[in-house]
Amino acid sequence: MRERRPLEPRSDGGGHEETLPAGVERRSFEETDDRSRLATRGKPVYGEPTADGWRAWNPNRSKLGSMIALGMDHGLVGGETVLYLGAAAGTTVSHVADFAGPTYAVEFAARPARDLLEAAASRGRLLPLLKDARRPETYAHVVERDVDAVVQDVATRGQATVAVRNARFLADDGRLLLAVKARSEDVTADPEDVFERALDRLRERYEILETRPLEPYHGDHLGVVATPR
């Protein structure tokens, strides 16, 4: 288990206080663009701007990136062991592997998994697993116990149940960083009702530390930070 260190709050320039893990910075990427963007060091994956070895981390394409940009208390310090559920083609998990330690990337769909493998080719800490996040028993023999963070972005029904089932891997003081997508649960229901049901399910296994809508980056999404009970 990696020792957590206090993080110094910084302003993102847009009114949000944020804490950035070691290996994540705010950088400018174009002479005509005075905005500072979240960035990590690594080979580009999805056509993002690059400069001097840094690659922009676009929060509009990353739920975790939006949680960091919005100043949520993610608890990431850099160098931690991470279990990432719903890795897809590697957009976000590649950034995580740029600053974290061993990063297990679970993805079930074969087509995005091919892109994930390509992203992992230049990242020795990124460990793709072609598995179903709803069935953690199928990768329990690979993923080490007491990971520092479980990051979840799974677009399926039962998102909270997936998080509950994967709590087995999380250290006692670890963090769940979850993005709940209302439309993946029920396209007809009020998103607030969907979120409340998801939180009720999560409370069976987690203590909820923080919740926040992910607007303006992602509509009808709720960011959740939690720790195991």
C-alpha positions in Angstrom: 0.0 0.0 0.0 1.5 3.3 -1.1 1.8 5.9 1.7 -0.4 8.9 1.0 1.1 12.4 1.2 -0.7 15.7 1.6 -1.4 17.4 -1.7 -1.1 21.1 -2.1 -4.3 22.7 -3.6 -3.8 24.6 -6.8 -6.1 26.8 -8.9 -7.0 25.6 -12.3 -7.5 29.2 -13.4 -11.3 28.7 -13.7 -12.3 29.1 -10.1 -11.7 25.5 -9.0 -9.2 24.4 -6.4 -7.6 21.1 -7.5 -4.9 18.8 -6.2 -2.8 17.1 -8.8 -0.9 13.8 -8.3 2.8 13.7 -8.9 3.2 13.3 -12.7 0.2 15.4 -13.6 0.6 19.1 -14.4 -1.2 22.0 -16.0 0.5 22.9 -19.3 -0.2 25.1 -22.3 0.1 23.4 -25.7 -0.3 26.2 -28.3 1.2 29.6 -28.5 -2.3 31.1 -29.3 -4.0 29.2 -26.5 -3.4 30.7 -23.1 -5.4 28.0 -21.3 -3.6 25.6 -19.1 -4.6 21.9 -19.5 -4.2 18.9 -17.4 -1.3 16.9 -18.8 0.8 13.7 -18.3 4.1 12.5 -19.8 3.7 9.7 -22.4 3.1 8.7 -25.9 -0.1 10.2 -27.4 -3.1 7.8 -27.7 -6.1 9.6 -29.1 -4.8 12.6 -31.1 -4.4 14.8 -28.1 -2.0 17.9 -28.3 1.5 17.3 -27.2 4.5 19.4 -26.3 7.9 18.7 -24.9 7.0 15.1 -24.0 3.7 16.1 -22.3 0.2 15.1 -23.6 -3.0 17.0 -22.9 -5.6 15.2 -20.8 -9.0 16.2 -22.1 -11.6 16.2 -19.4 -14.4 16.2 -22.0 -13.2 12.7 -23.0 -12.3 11.5 -19.6 -14.6 11.1 -16.5 -11.6 10.9 -14.2 -10.0 13.9 -15.9 -13.2 15.8 -15.3 -13.3 14.8 -11.6 -9.7 16.1 -11.2 -10.5 19.3 -13.1 -13.5 19.9 -11.0 -11.4 19.7 -7.8 -12.9 16.5 -6.4 -11.0 14.9 -3.5 -9.7 12.0 -5.6 -6.8 11.1 -3.2 -4.4 10.2 -6.0 -0.8 11.0 -5.3 1.1 9.3 -8.1 2.8 5.9 -8.0 -0.2 4.1 -6.6 -1.5 0.7 -7.7 -4.8 1.1 -9.7 -7.5 -1.2 -10.9 -9.3 0.5 -13.8 -12.7 -0.9 -14.7 -14.0 -0.1 -18.2 -10.7 0.8 -19.8 -12.2 0.9 -23.3 -9.6 2.0 -25.9 -7.3 3.4 -23.3 -8.1 7.2 -23.4 -8.1 7.7 -19.7 -6.3 4.7 -18.4 -3.2 5.6 -20.5 -3.0 8.9 -18.6 -3.4 7.0 -15.3 -0.5 4.7 -16.2 1.6 7.7 -17.1 1.7 8.8 -13.4 0.6 5.7 -11.4 2.3 2.5 -10.6 0.9 -0.9 -11.8 -2.4 -0.2 -13.5 -4.7 -3.1 -14.2 -7.0 -2.2 -17.1 -10.2 -4.3 -17.4 -12.0 -4.2 -20.7 -14.5 -6.8 -22.0 -15.1 -5.6 -25.6 -12.6 -7.0 -28.1 -12.5 -4.1 -30.5 -11.5 -1.3 -28.0 -9.3 -3.9 -26.3 -7.1 -3.9 -29.4 -6.5 -0.2 -29.1 -5.9 -0.6 -25.4 -3.1 -3.1 -26.2 -1.6 -0.6 -28.5 -1.6 2.1 -25.8 0.0 -0.4 -23.4 2.8 -1.2 -25.8 4.7 1.9 -24.7 3.6 1.7 -21.1 5.2 -1.1 -19.0 3.0 -0.3 -16.0 -0.3 -0.6 -18.0 -1.6 -4.2 -17.8 -4.6 -4.9 -20.0 -7.1 -7.6 -19.0 -9.7 -8.8 -21.5 -12.3 -9.5 -18.8 -15.8 -8.6 -17.7 -15.8 -6.1 -14.7 -19.1 -7.6 -13.6 -17.2 -10.9 -12.9 -14.1 -10.0 -10.7 -13.6 -13.6 -9.9 -12.3 -14.1 -13.4 -9.3 -11.8 -12.8 -8.9 -12.2 -9.0 -5.9 -14.5 -9.6 -4.1 -11.7 -11.5 -5.0 -8.4 -9.7 -3.2 -7.9 -6.5 -5.1 -7.2 -3.3 -5.0 -3.9 -1.5 -4.9 -1.7 -4.6 -4.8 2.0 -3.8 -7.6 3.0 -6.1 -10.4 1.5 -8.1 -11.4 3.8 -11.0 -14.6 2.8 -12.7 -16.2 4.1 -16.0 -18.5 1.2 -17.0 -21.4 2.1 -19.3 -23.8 -0.7 -18.3 -26.7 -1.3 -16.0 -25.7 -2.1 -12.4 -22.7 0.3 -12.2 -22.9 0.4 -8.4 -23.1 -3.4 -8.2 -19.9 -3.6 -10.3 -18.2 -1.3 -7.8 -19.5 -3.4 -4.8 -18.2 -6.6 -6.4 -14.8 -5.2 -7.0 -14.4 -3.7 -3.5 -12.5 -6.9 -2.6 -9.4 -5.6 -4.3 -9.3 -2.2 -2.5 -7.1 -1.4 0.4 -8.8 -0.4 3.7 -7.9 3.3 3.1 -8.1 3.1 -0.7 -10.4 5.1 -2.9 -13.2 4.3 -5.3 -13.4 6.9 -8.1 -16.6 6.2 -9.9 -18.5 7.9 -12.7 -22.2 6.9 -12.7 -23.8 7.4 -16.1 -27.5 7.8 -15.6 -28.5 6.9 -19.2 -26.7 3.6 -19.0 -28.9 2.6 -16.0 -32.3 3.9 -17.3 -32.9 6.2 -20.2 -36.4 7.0 -19.0 -35.7 7.8 -15.4 -34.8 11.1 -13.8 -31.0 11.1 -13.4 -31.3 12.3 -9.8 -33.4 9.2 -9.0 -30.8 7.0 -10.8 -28.0 8.5 -8.8 -29.7 8.1 -5.5 -30.4 4.4 -6.1 -26.8 3.9 -7.1 -25.6 5.6 -3.9 -27.9 3.5 -1.8 -26.3 0.4 -3.4 -22.8 1.7 -2.9 -23.4 2.4 0.8 -23.8 -1.4 1.4 -20.0 -1.6 0.9 -18.6 1.9 0.9 -18.6 5.1 2.8 -19.4 8.0 0.4 -16.9 10.8 0.8 -18.0 13.1 -2.0 -20.3 13.3 -4.9 -20.5 15.9 -7.7 -22.2 16.3 -11.1 -19.6 16.2 -13.9 -21.0 19.1 -15.8 -19.9 20.9 -17.9 -17.8 18.1 -19.1 -20.3 15.2 -19.0 -24.0 15.6 -18.8 -26.1 13.2 -16.6 -23.0 11.8 -14.9 -22.3 11.8 -11.2 -18.7 11.6 -9.9 -18.4 9.6 -6.7 -15.5 9.3 -4.3 -15.8 6.6 -1.7 -13.7 4.4 0.6 -14.4 0.8 1.8 -16.5 0.3 5.0 
